[in-house]
């Protein structure tokens, strides 16, 4: 046997063949060309010796069962290589079909997570045995990368669960299931306690079921719930509602995977199994060779790997862990930070100006945990253990011995300086000192502490318990040791980190400001508010722009504007006012509408703070509906404003890597996921960088020089290469 092989075949004396998948070149098993070639040979060997074979077990030599498709192959798939890639997809699908058509029982012995192609492989067996474990997940998450399962996953899920259940439980949301959940759904047939029980359970089932076959290959089989073409079935009448619900969820945004999944599920259910596989393959190839999938694979896999990796740090370093954190300020942000730290096992001192204020901050954790208990995700004992770690106080002395402080007080340098001055003498000598500022330069704030080399920006996003991003900001004196500890903290509390250099607004706040400004500017030009909000959603943003401005608070937006203008003028620069400024000033000075917290903004609100609808006074205030801009311009003005500002951040050194920009923009500020992030949007634009530059120049001619492409981008367009190709990441472990 070749020790470098991926698939190891063991023909046992009992007539059972154990196929163990263990790719020596990869951390996990993937459905790459080598696997397909070797697995095909292994299945052929079983077919040639079928008279001596009593059953087949498929298992893994790694801690996980199988991770799915090789994303390097999928990222490189293109319409230019469609024939070659189609052949690979067909061969992959064919070998799984041959596996399930073997005239002997076939069992999947699942020793760890089976996601994507891993679950597709398992579904192509007659029986699935899985080891119980909290970290084991089963699912078809391809939609989260802009794809659909392409190795029979749609076809088998539909035939196993029915069209509606397959769509809702597996396909459209990319939901992954625990072993128990998968068993209740019918994806797993038997659950065992440990890996040692897997093969005995598989052998036992083979002995008891010598004539096993797939249900859909047996006489009299029908799809649960009926096939869509059967007019007598309830499903037939519900199909229009299913399609309508999906359209409502997507809001017109550019997510073709969901549409293709629905089509593949419905159409494949109306033909025989082998033709169903061809239907699935057609829709899969359409996605795999399209730009959206490439964008999403780049951001959600490759860029994510980069930002969560070692980032140039030695892999054998001692990992730092915080044991006690002082959170200064128990408002919305401080309360959320306290919860996340306590949930991660860190003792928390939650300090505010009064015990009552600090208690209100802790109450936030109570509400979050109560919901989790009700949902069955944690026990009452686990809830109480987390709450016991949070000590609300007004006394600085309670923070003594903390090895981490996160200041989350009001966005004012004087208040922040006072809060840190009170706490710093009580910290351990090597404590990490963090500030949760969203706009104030870290270098300036570091002047207020005695150890500026240990001072770093830790910008969380609200609500902290639901937002996955942590923007880490290096000041001019921040040490590499402090940065390393901040990255370790991100992992400790389960946040995805990006690292940026200091500037006013850093990366995320600076870029999202251009998005909101552009929406306000268009309102001021007479574009109807409803058009702006609809364009925002159809562009793929998670929240309408004017609604987001209300959430952030118009007073805060004006304070940020005024601080930025003051800083620019102090530096001797001429302030170039944005058209959005007039809209802000009119809303606040003339109409006293500051946003949701104030009870009125671009939207009207009821007494509970629930949004009722757009304020009808917008029409008179800004001649709303007077302008008739092309709808595509309305969408792209917001997208381009953020992309151009991000290029400027890259040029100025605020951003050190494209991966940080892409991940930070999608996870932190809601840049549409289908783009793959704010800089991948440029590379993936029709015509690449040149196409983007050409379109930006058109927008500049129509709407102002703020859309003029930066010189660096113009120069790059002339070379014909992408941003990703031109800028190598500084992250040492990018893969």
N, C-alpha and C positions, 0 to 999 in steps of 0.2 A: 504493500500500500504506500502511495506517495504521501509523505508527511506534510507536503505543501499543498495538498489537495483541499478543496473546500467541502466536498461531500464525501463522507466516509461510509462505505457499505459494509455491514457485518451480517453475513448469512449464518444464522444460528443453527445449532443442531436440532432445535425444535421446529425448524422450518420458517421461523419469523425473521424477516430482514429488517434490521435497524439502520435507517439512514440518518446519520448524524451530520448536521451542517455546522461547520466551524471554519470560517474564513481566516487563515493565518495572517492575512495582510490588513485586516480591519478589526476595530474594536467591537463592532457588531456585525451580524450577518446582513448582507444586503442583496437585493435581486439584480446583480450585475451580470454582465455577459458570461463571466467565468462560472458563476453559480448556475445560470441557465444551461450552459454547455455540460457541466458535470452532473447536474441533476437529471438532465435528459439522458445522459449515458447510464446513470444509476437506474432510472425507471426502465430503460431498454433492457438492462441486464436482468431486472426482475421479470420482464415480459418473456425474455428468452428462456428463463428457467422456471416459468410459472408452474410447471407440474410439481416442482419440489417446494414451492412456496405456499405457506399457510396464512401469511399475513405480513403487513408492512407497518413499521412504526417510523414516523418522521419526528426527529427531535433535534436539539441544539447542544453544541459543546460549549456554549457561552452562557453567561449569567442571564441573558435575555434570549428569547426564542428566535425572533427575526425582526429586523427593523424596517424592512420595506425596500422600496426602489433605491437605486444608487442615484443620488441627486446630482452628481457630476454628469452622469449620462443624460439625465433629464434636462439639466441646464443647457447642455450642448445640443439637444435635439432642435432641429430646424426644418423648415419646409424645403430647404435645399437638399437635405439628406432624408427626405420623407420615405423614400423607398427602402433605404437601409434600416431606418428606425422602425418602420412598419413591420419589417421582417422580424426584428428582434421582439417586438410586442407580440406578434403572432406566435412566435416560437415559445415564448414564455407562457402565453395562455394555453398553447397546445400541450405543453408538458404537464400542466396541472390538470387538464382534461384527461390526459392519458392516465395520470395517477388515480383519479377518482373512478375511472372506468376499469381499473384492474379487477379481475374476477375473484379477488380475495379481499378480506377486510383491511382497511387502511386507517390508522389511528395517528392523530397528532398528539405528541406528548409535550405539552407546553410548560416549559420550566421558568418562563419569565414573560415579559411583555411581548405581545404579538400585535404590532401596529402596521397599518398599511398593507404592503405586500406580505407581511408576516401573517396577518389574519386571513388574507386571501389564500395563502398556502394552507392554513389550517382548515378553512372552509372547504377546500378541495379534498378533504379526507372524510371518512364515514363516521368518525367518532373523535371527540376532542376531550382530552384529560388535561387539567391544568392544576398547577401547584398554587395553593392559596398563599397570598402575600399582599401586604399593603401597597407595595410599589409596582405590582404587576397590573398592567393595563392592556385592554384589548379594544381595538377600534379601527376605523378607516378614516384617518385624519387628512386625507389627500386634499380635501376642499380648502383647508387652511393654507395650502401652497398653490392654490389656483388650479388644482387637478381633480380628476376623479379616479377611482380604482381602475386600473387597466389590465388586471390579470384575472378577470372574472368576478371581482368583488361586488360590483353592482348586480350582476346577473344572479349570483348565488345568494346574496343578501335578500334580494327580492323574492326568490323562490323559497327561501327559508322562513322569512318573516312576513312576507306580503309587501306590497308596494308602499303603503302608507307607513308602516312600522319601520321598514328599511330606510325610507327617506328621513323619518323623524329621529330614529334612534341611532343611526349610523352615518348616513351619507351627507345630508345637507348641512349639518352643523359640525361634522367631524368629531362627534362626541366619543370620548374613550370611556371604557367601563372597567370597574373593578372586577375581580374574578366572580364575586357573588352576583353582581349586577349582570355580568355576561351569562352566568348560569341561568338566572331568572329569565333572561331574554331568549335563551336557547342556543347561544353561541358556544357554550361549554356544556358538555354532557355529564362530566364528573369532576369533582374537586377533591384533591388529595392534600394531605398536610405538608408533605415534604418531597424533595426531588427523588429520594430513594423509592418512593411509592409509585412514581410515574410509570416506569417500564413494567413492573408487575401488574398494575391496573390495566395497561394497554394489552398485555399478553392475555390477561383474564378475559377481557372483552372480545379479543380475537377468537379465543377458544370457544366462547359462547355464541358467536355470531359469524359462522363460517360463510354464510351467504349474503353478507352485508353489501349494500349498494346505496347510492344516493337516492333520496326520495324522488327527485325529478327524473331519474332514469328508470323508475319503476312504473308498472302499469297502474292506471287509475289516479295518477298524481294530479293535483290541481294547486295553483298558487293560493296561499292563504288569503282570504278576503276577495278572491276572484281576480281575473285579469282585466285590465282597463277596457278591452274591446268587448267585454261581455255586458251588454246593455242591461241584462237582468240583475247584475250585481250592484250593490250600493256604491262600490268604488267608482263605477262609471259616472254616476251623478255627482260625485264629490270632486272629480278631477278639475273642473273649472275653478272651484274654490281653492284647491291646492295651488294651482298656478297663480291665482290672484293673491293668495297669501304670500307666496314667494316674491311676487312683484312688489308688494307692499313692503316686505322686509328689506329688499334691495334698494328701494327708493330710486330706481333708475341708475344706480351706480354701476361701474364697469366691473362686474364680477361674473364672467361667463361660466365659471365652473358650476355654480348652482343651477343655472339654466340647463347646461349640458347634462348634469346629473338627473334632473327631473325628466328630461327627454329620454335619456338612456334607460332610466328605470321604467318609464311607461312603455316605450317602444319595444324594449327587450322582453317585456312580459307578454307581448302579443305574438311572439314567434317561438319556434322551437329553440332548444338550448344552444345548439351550435351556431345558429344564425343570431341568437341573442348576443353571443360573444363578439360577433362581427359588428353588431350595433354598438356595443360598449366600446370596442376598439376604435371605431370611427370618431366617436365623441371624445375619447381620450386623446387621440392623435391631434385633433383640432386644438385641444387645450395645451398639450405638451409642446407643440411647435409654435404656440402663440406667445405674445410678449408678456401678457399679464402673469402667466405662470413663471416665466423667467424672472420677472420682477420680484414676485413673492418668494420664490426659492432663494434668490439672492439675499433678500432682507431677513426672512424668517428662519433661514438655516445657516447660510454661510456668514452673513454679517452678525447674526446672533452668536454663532460660535466664536467669532472674533472678539466681540465685546465682553463675553463672559469667560474668556480664557485667561491664560497667565499674563497676557499683555506685557511681555518682555521681562517679567519677573522670573527668578529661578524657580523651577518646579520643585526643588528640594528645600525651599525656604520653610521656616516654621510659620504655620498659619496663625495669624493673630485672631483672638476672639475677645470681644468685649464681655465683661462680667457685670458691670454696673454702669448705667447711663443716667446722667442728669439731663432731663428734657426741660428746657426753660421756656415757659409759655404753654398754657393748657387750652389754647383756642383750638379751632378746627384742625390746624396742621399739627400742633404739639400733641393733641389728644390722639391723632392717628399715628404719629410716630411712636408715642408711648405704647400704644396697642401692638404695633408691629414688633417692637423690641421685646415686649413681654411675651408675645406669642413665640418668639424665637428663643426664649429661655433666659433673657437678660433681665436682671433686676433693674427697676425703673424708679427714679425719683422724679415725680412730675411736679415741678415748681411753678407757682404763679403768685400774684400779689396778695392773694388771700386763700385760705384753705377752701372756702366755698367755691372759688373759681377753679381750683385744682380738682376738687371733687366733681365738679361739672365735667371737667376734662376726662376724668376716669369713667364717668357715667357713659361716655361714648363707647368705651370698651365693653361695658355691660350690655349695651344695646346690640353691638356687633356679635358678641358671644351668645346672647340669648337667641338671636336668629339662627346661629349655627347649631345650637342645641335643639331648637325646634325642628330644624331640617335633618337632624340625626347625624350631622357631620362630626360633632364632638359630644362628649358626655358632660354631665353636670360637674363631675370631679375635675375634668380637664379645664372647664370654664373657671372654676374656683381657683385652680392652680395658677392660671394665667393672671387672674385678677389679684391674687395675693402678691404677685411680683410688682405691682404698681402701688407706690406710696405717694399719695397726694400731699403736698405741703406748701407752706409759705416760708419755711425756714431754710436758708441756704446751707446751714450746717448739716442737714440730712443728706446732702450730696457728697459729704466727705468720703474720700477713697474711690470716687468714680474714675474709671479709666476711659470714659467717653462722655463728652457733653455735646448736646445738639441744641443750639439756640434757635428757638422758633417764635420769637416775640415780634412785635409790630415792625413793619418795614421802615425803620428809621435808624440811621447810624448811631445817633446819640443813645437811644433806648437799648440798642443791641450792645453798645460799648458798656453801658452800666450793668446790664445783665451778666455779661461775661466777666467783668471786673470783680463782681461779687463772688463768682463761683470758682474762678481759676485757682486761687490759693488753696482750695480744698481738694483739688484733683491730684491723682497720682502724677509722679514726675514725668511720665511718658504718655500721659493721656492724649487721646486724639480730640482736638477741639474743632467742632463743626458748626457751621452756620447754615440754617435753612433759608437763606435769602433767595429770592427769585430774580432780582435785578441788580442789587448793589454790588459793586466790584469787591472781590475778596481781598485784593491787595490792600485796599483802603481799610477794610474792616480789620485786617490783621494788625494794623498799627495799634489797635486797642488791647492787644494781648502781649504777654511777656515772652511767649514762645511762638512767634509767627511761623516757624518751620513746622510746627505741629498743627497749624490752622489750615482748614480746608472748607470749601463750600460743599454742602450736602443738600442739594435741592430736591425735595420730595414733591410729589404731585398729588392733588386732592381729587377724590378722597384717598388717603394714603393706603388704606387697607385694600383698595381695589385697583389702584394704579401701579403697574409693575416697575416703572422706571425710577432710577436714582441718577440724577445728573451731578457728577462729581467735578468740582471746579478747582483748578490749581491756581493759587495766587503766585505772585512773583517770588515769594520766599518759601512756598510749600515744599517740603522735602519729599524725596522719593519714598522714604520710609512712611511718611504720613499718607501718601497716595496709596501705597501698598496696603496699609491698614484699612483705608477707606474701601478699597476693593474687597478686602476680606469681610468687612462689615456688610457690604452689599450682599455677598453670598450668605452670610450668617442670617440675615433677616429676609432672604429670598427675593431680593430686588435685582433687576437687570441694570448694570451700570453702564453709563457712557462717561467718558473723561474729556473735558474741554478746558481750554485756557481762559484766563480772566478777561472780561470786558463787561461793559454795562449791558445787562440783560443776558450775558453769556451766549448760549446758542438757542435754547428752547424759547425763552421769553422774548428774545430779540426777534426770532423768526415768526412765532405765532402773532406777535404784534403787527407784522406786515399783513398777515391774513385778515385780522380784524380791521385794520386800517383800510384795506382795500374794500371790504364790505361797506364800511361807513362812507368811504369816498363815493362809491356808486350810489348809495342812498342820497348823498348830497347832490349828485348829478341828476337826480330825478328817476333813477331806476326804482321800480316798486319794491317794497320790502319783501313782499311775497315771492317775487322773482328771485331776489338775492337768496332767500332762505331755500327755495327749491333748487336753485343752482348749486348751492353748497352741498345739499344732500345728494344730488345727482353726480356731483364731482366725486362723491365718496367720503366726504367728511362725516364723522359720527354725530355732529350736532350742528344745527343751523348757526350761521355766523352771528347774527344779531342776538339770538338767544344766548349764545356763548358770551357775548359782550355784556349782556345783562347779568349773567352768572358771575363774571369776573368783577363787575361793578364799575360803572362809568367814572366814579370819583377816583378809583384806583388807577384807571387808565389815564385819566388826566394828570394825576400826580406823577405817574411814570413819565408821561410826556414832558411835564414841566421840569422834572429832575434831569431828564436827558437834554433838554434845551439849555438848562442852566450849566450843565457840565460841558456841553459843546461851546457855549459862549465863554465860559471860564478858560477853556483851552485855546481861545482866540479864533474859533471857527464860526462861520456864518451859519445860523440855523435855517434850514430849508423846510418850511412848514409843509406838512402833508395835508392834502385836501380833507382828510378825516378830522382834522383838528376843529374845523368849523362846526361839524356835526356834533362833536363832543360838547363844545362850548354852548351850542344852541340847546341841546338836550338838558344840560345842567343849569345854565344861567337863565335861560328863558322859560324852561318848562319844569325845572326841578325834578327831573326823572333820572334817577341814578342807577336803576337796575332792580333785580328781584328783591334783594334785601331791603331796599327802600320802598318796595311795594309798587313801583312803577318804573318802566324804562322803555325800551323799544316795544316791549310787550306790556299788557295789562295783567294784573294778578288778583286773585281773590284773597280773602282774609287769611287763608292758610298758606299763602305763598305759591299756590298752584297757578301755572300759566294759563290764562284764559284765551288770549289771542293777541295778534299784533295791535298796537295802539292805533286807533283810527285817526289820531291827530297827526300821524306821520305824513299823510297826504298833504295837509295844509302846511306843515312845517318845512317840508323839503320838496314840494311839488312832485311827490312820489307818483309814479306812473307816467310822468311827462317824457322821460327818455325811453327810447326803444333800441337798446343795444342788442346785438346778436347774442343769443343765449349762450353760445359757445364762448364768446368773449367774457361774459359774466363769470362762467366757471373758471376759465383759464386765467383771468386776472388774479384770482386768489391763489391758484396753484403756482403761477409764475412768480408772483410776488415773493412767496416763501422760497421757491427754488433759487431765485436770483440772490436773495439775502443770504442763503446758505452758501452759495459760491463765494460771496464776499467774506463770510466767516471762514471759509477754507483758505482764501487768499490771505486773510489777515492773521492766520495762525490760531484763531479761536478754536477751530476744528483741526484735529490732527489726523483724523482718518475719515474716509467715506463711510465706513461701517458705523461709526458713532453717529454720523448725521442721519443715516437711513433708519437705524434702530431708534434713535432718540426722537426723530420726527413722527414715526408711526406710534410708538408706545407712549410718548410723552405729550404730544401736542395734536394728535389726531390727524396727521397727514394721511390721506387715503391709503389703505393697505394695498390696494391693487397696483399702486405705483411702485411698490417696493421701497418707498422712502423718498425723501426730498431730493437727493442727488441721483438715485437710480431713476427717478422720473425723467431727468434730463437724458440719461443714457438710453432709456427705453422709449423716448418720444419718437414719433414717426420721423424717420430720417436721422435719428441719433442726435448728437450734439449740434450738427449743422442744421437739422430741422428745428431744434429748439431755438437756436440763435436767430434763425430766419423769422420764426414766429414771434420771438421776443422783440425783434426790431419792428415788426408790424404793430404790436401792442404799444410800443414806445411812440410810434408815429401817431397813433390814434389817441392815446390816453396819458402820455407824459413820459419824461425821460427816466423815471424810476424803473421803467421796464427795459431800459437799454441794457443789452447783455454786457457783463463785465469784460474788459479787455482780455483777461485770461481765457474766457470761454470762447471769444472770437478767434483767438490764436489757436485754441484747441480744435475748433471746428475746421480750420484749414488743414489740419493734419489727418483728419478722418478717423482718429482714434477716440475712445470713450474716456470719460472721467475716471472710471475704474482702472482702465489701462494706464492712464497717465499718472495716477497717484498711488504709489505703493503704500499699503497700510503700515503703521509703526508697530502693530500688534504682532509680537513675535510668533504667536501660535496660531495665526489665522490659517484656517484650513477649509 
